[in-house]
Amino acid sequence: MAGHSKWANIQHRKGRQDEKRGKIWTRIIREITVAARAGGSDLSANPRLRLAVDKAKAANMPADRVKYNIDKASGALEGIQYEEIRYEGYGIGGAAIIVDTMTDNRVRTVAEVRHAFSKHGGNLGTEGSVAFQFRHCGQLIFAPGSSEDQIMEIALEAGADDVITDDEGAVEVLTAPTEFEAVKNALEAAGLTPELAEVTMRADNQIALAGDDAARMQKLLDAIEDLDDVQNVFHNAEINEE
């Protein structure tokens, strides 16, 4: 299937994430903590923890630090109790934003999230106000020039829901969250390594923002992502600051 151009937006997002590498370990540790506490320390029986550990490896986190945080969360060591809270809101041009947080103080977190929205031209909405515009799914994206036919054959055989090629030739594989690991493993076993692979909230439709609107939207997203309690930010803005 054909799709709109996602490749530039993915590269833009990865570039912004690379600039904030210092915060990534903190967020991964929180994810490991919550995953291990909810599902136990056995990687083979806890898919969410496996994904968190994969993120830790990709971010070059030492194995002993990963183990320490798993032990801490699963009860071997005493630790902080985190809860997960999702916020929804609107950005520039009515763009939809979902903010996933992990916090030990929900009063602090909601105040900080609300302040970031209001200070940078956005509005914090109510639960369910924008989530309907997103799909919870596994997403694997391959660079332009990848073999669409080979990816499609392997992905669909392994349980993927859809394979989409965008205007720039990037290939996107969509899966149910429960099928993500199986599809990813099948593709990697065939030597097909995605540029991006995650379980995410994927926007059904994009809102194109350019110029000043794009710059304002990026400032809003940066302000939200810089908050200590924020784990992930999902949005439907296609940002072009040129």
TIVO-401265 format. One line per 4 residues: their letters; for each residue x, y, z of C-alpha. Coordinates in steps of 0.1 Angstrom, whole numbers. Layout:
! TIVO-401265
a) X,Y,Z | ...
END
This chain:
! TIVO-401265
magh) 0,0,0 | 11,36,-6 | 13,62,22 | 23,97,29
skwa) 59,107,35 | 69,96,69 | 107,92,64 | 117,129,69
niqh) 95,131,100 | 111,99,115 | 146,112,108 | 137,146,124
rkgr) 124,128,155 | 154,106,158 | 177,136,155 | 159,154,183
qdek) 161,123,205 | 198,120,198 | 203,155,211 | 187,144,244
rgki) 206,112,249 | 214,121,285 | 178,116,296 | 172,84,278
wtri) 188,62,304 | 166,77,331 | 135,70,310 | 146,34,302
irei) 152,27,339 | 117,38,348 | 103,16,320 | 123,-14,333
tvaa) 111,-6,369 | 75,-5,360 | 77,-35,336 | 95,-57,361
ragg) 72,-47,389 | 41,-55,369 | 52,-87,352 | 82,-100,371
sdls) 119,-103,364 | 118,-133,340 | 125,-118,305 | 111,-149,288
anpr) 77,-144,305 | 76,-106,304 | 74,-91,269 | 72,-55,281
lrla) 104,-60,301 | 121,-76,271 | 113,-45,251 | 127,-22,278
vdka) 159,-43,280 | 163,-41,242 | 160,-3,245 | 186,-3,272
kaan) 210,-23,250 | 204,0,221 | 212,30,244 | 245,12,255
mpad) 234,9,291 | 257,-15,310 | 243,-49,317 | 250,-47,355
rvky) 229,-15,357 | 201,-32,338 | 202,-61,362 | 203,-38,392
nidk) 172,-20,382 | 153,-53,374 | 162,-66,408 | 153,-34,425
asga) 119,-33,408 | 110,-70,413 | 115,-68,451 | 151,-78,455
legi) 159,-42,464 | 137,-15,478 | 127,12,453 | 105,41,445
qyee) 69,34,435 | 60,48,401 | 26,50,385 | 18,55,348
irye) -4,85,338 | -14,95,303 | -23,131,294 | -38,143,262
gygi) -39,178,246 | -36,200,216 | -6,218,201 | -1,243,174
ggaa) -27,242,146 | -49,218,166 | -22,190,164 | -30,161,187
iivd) -5,152,215 | -4,123,239 | 20,124,268 | 29,92,287
tmtd) 45,98,321 | 58,77,350 | 57,96,383 | 59,92,421
nrvr) 40,125,425 | 10,130,402 | 2,165,415 | 37,177,405
tvae) 35,160,371 | 1,173,360 | 12,208,370 | 44,206,350
vrha) 26,191,319 | -1,217,320 | 24,245,324 | 44,233,294
fskh) 13,232,272 | 0,266,282 | 34,284,281 | 41,272,245
ggnl) 7,277,229 | -10,244,235 | -39,232,257 | -41,203,280
gteg) -73,183,272 | -94,158,290 | -89,120,289 | -100,106,255
svaf) -99,140,238 | -73,130,212 | -65,93,218 | -92,83,193
qfrh) -69,97,166 | -42,72,173 | -37,35,170 | -18,14,196
cgql) 4,-8,174 | 38,-21,167 | 57,-1,141 | 88,-10,121
ifap) 102,14,96 | 128,5,69 | 149,31,50 | 141,40,14
gsse) 156,15,-9 | 146,-15,12 | 130,-44,-6 | 92,-38,-1
dqim) 84,-73,-16 | 107,-91,7 | 96,-72,38 | 60,-77,29
eial) 63,-114,24 | 82,-120,57 | 62,-96,78 | 27,-108,67
eaga) 38,-144,71 | 50,-136,107 | 17,-119,116 | 19,-82,106
ddvi) -13,-63,99 | -1,-41,71 | 29,-30,51 | 29,6,37
tdde) 54,23,14 | 56,61,17 | 63,87,-9 | 100,86,-3
gave) 102,48,-5 | 104,41,32 | 86,8,42 | 65,8,73
vlta) 53,-25,89 | 24,-23,113 | 15,-51,138 | -7,-57,168
ptef) 13,-50,199 | 12,-87,208 | 27,-96,174 | 54,-70,174
eavk) 82,-92,187 | 75,-121,164 | 74,-99,133 | 106,-80,144
nale) 124,-112,150 | 114,-128,117 | 125,-97,97 | 158,-95,116
aagl) 164,-132,111 | 162,-125,73 | 188,-98,76 | 162,-70,75
tpel) 170,-45,102 | 146,-16,107 | 157,20,113 | 130,23,139
aevt) 111,-5,158 | 87,2,187 | 53,-3,201 | 38,31,198
mrad) 7,53,194 | 5,59,156 | -15,88,144 | -42,80,118
nqia) -37,113,100 | -9,139,100 | -12,176,103 | 14,194,82
lagd) 31,224,100 | 57,246,83 | 76,278,91 | 67,296,123
daar) 40,271,132 | 65,242,129 | 90,260,150 | 64,267,177
mqkl) 52,231,177 | 88,219,181 | 93,242,211 | 62,229,227
ldai) 72,192,221 | 107,200,234 | 93,216,266 | 71,185,272
edld) 99,160,265 | 123,179,288 | 101,172,318 | 116,146,341
dvqn) 85,125,345 | 77,123,308 | 84,89,291 | 70,93,256
vfhn) 53,120,235 | 32,110,205 | 17,135,181 | 3,139,146
aein) 22,169,135 | 44,166,104 | 70,192,112 | 89,211,85
ee) 109,240,100 | 127,249,67
END
